[in-house]
Amino acid sequence: MSDELNKVVTPAKPKKRVRILLGVSLALNLLVIGAVVGAISKGPGKQGGGPGMREAALPYVGAFDRSDKRAMRQEMKARLPDRSEARAAHQTSYRAFLELLRAETFDVAAASSVMSAQFERAQRFQTIGRELSIQRISDMSAEKRAAYADRLEYRLDNPKKRGKRKDR
């Protein structure tokens, strides 16, 4: 009777087909994650590529006059956490993701959580920028809005001609 209690039960090994499928699935997941992280960190190449959030926002921000840009930058600094704190949070989450990648088994849920937190921080920055831009435009007179529209149209039609640094 006591021999039955002390007997160690070993779980059955998964079939070879299941192990191969799990390995292929893991490899594909890592490939997709690597492609997404690479595309985000590298940005579009010289041949172009899909516009990222930065490329989508650049014409709108660039069309504001210098004083508007400075005022919006100050307002963003006031509404967002300190830049060094944000950078530290990103570095911490990148390190956490590296640990997940190097673990014996890949924790998909934890990796997704780390990446989601990073994207949420970026989304918060973009949301505040969009709100400030729309507010600044709505506060403009009709003449200033027309001038803004002209500058925006010029930037859209001439993406390589952004003006001199002092004008930005």
Beta strands, then each sheet from edge to edge (+ up, - down):
end
